[in-house]
Amino acid sequence: MRTGEYPIGEVKERTGLTERRIRYYESLNLIRPRRSEGNQRLYSERDIERLLEIKRLLDGGLSLRAIRNQMVQPSADEVERDAESYFEGKRIAHGARPHQASLYPLKDRAAIIRRLLRDQDREDGE
């Protein structure tokens, strides 16, 4: 176990949540504990902070659905990275178009050569 990682029993004590509730929040992807080599859940300080935030929001009257929608939404940085990746892919694809167009004549040439060879084989066979 690394420093700053806690087993579920300790997280239960620190948050006041049941083990079942903690695992339920994990099933909703609200937290993502690391797994040890023995497959034990190990919770980070960030996981514990999120659990306490979930508990606070529920106590404040928010529904779990609203909390999940809020917490599972991608961050602005994630959206920006996705947009950059998308536009980089478009730029690369656009740059490849002239090269794709130049391949078509080769494809046509290959078909012509195959046809000529087939015709030649027929003539040789006659």
Contacts in CASP RR format, 6 or more apart in sequence:
PFRMAT RR
TARGET T0000
AUTHOR 0000-0000-0000
METHOD contacts of the structure
MODEL  1
MRTGEYPIGEVKERTGLTERRIRYYESLNLIRPRRSEGNQRLYSERDIER
LLEIKRLLDGGLSLRAIRNQMVQPSADEVERDAESYFEGKRIAHGARPHQ
ASLYPLKDRAAIIRRLLRDQDREDGE
1 7 0 8 1.000
1 36 0 8 1.000
1 42 0 8 1.000
2 42 0 8 1.000
4 44 0 8 1.000
4 45 0 8 1.000
5 34 0 8 1.000
5 42 0 8 1.000
5 43 0 8 1.000
5 44 0 8 1.000
6 14 0 8 1.000
6 42 0 8 1.000
6 43 0 8 1.000
6 44 0 8 1.000
6 48 0 8 1.000
7 40 0 8 1.000
7 41 0 8 1.000
7 42 0 8 1.000
7 43 0 8 1.000
8 19 0 8 1.000
8 22 0 8 1.000
8 23 0 8 1.000
8 41 0 8 1.000
8 43 0 8 1.000
9 19 0 8 1.000
11 17 0 8 1.000
11 22 0 8 1.000
11 43 0 8 1.000
11 47 0 8 1.000
11 48 0 8 1.000
11 51 0 8 1.000
12 18 0 8 1.000
12 19 0 8 1.000
12 22 0 8 1.000
14 48 0 8 1.000
15 22 0 8 1.000
15 48 0 8 1.000
15 51 0 8 1.000
15 52 0 8 1.000
15 55 0 8 1.000
16 55 0 8 1.000
17 25 0 8 1.000
17 51 0 8 1.000
17 55 0 8 1.000
22 31 0 8 1.000
22 43 0 8 1.000
22 51 0 8 1.000
23 41 0 8 1.000
25 31 0 8 1.000
25 51 0 8 1.000
25 54 0 8 1.000
26 32 0 8 1.000
26 33 0 8 1.000
26 41 0 8 1.000
28 64 0 8 1.000
28 68 0 8 1.000
29 68 0 8 1.000
29 72 0 8 1.000
30 50 0 8 1.000
30 54 0 8 1.000
30 67 0 8 1.000
30 68 0 8 1.000
30 71 0 8 1.000
30 72 0 8 1.000
31 43 0 8 1.000
31 47 0 8 1.000
31 50 0 8 1.000
31 51 0 8 1.000
32 47 0 8 1.000
33 41 0 8 1.000
33 42 0 8 1.000
33 43 0 8 1.000
33 44 0 8 1.000
33 47 0 8 1.000
34 41 0 8 1.000
34 42 0 8 1.000
34 44 0 8 1.000
35 41 0 8 1.000
35 42 0 8 1.000
36 42 0 8 1.000
43 51 0 8 1.000
50 71 0 8 1.000
54 67 0 8 1.000
54 71 0 8 1.000
57 66 0 8 1.000
57 67 0 8 1.000
58 64 0 8 1.000
58 67 0 8 1.000
74 82 0 8 1.000
END
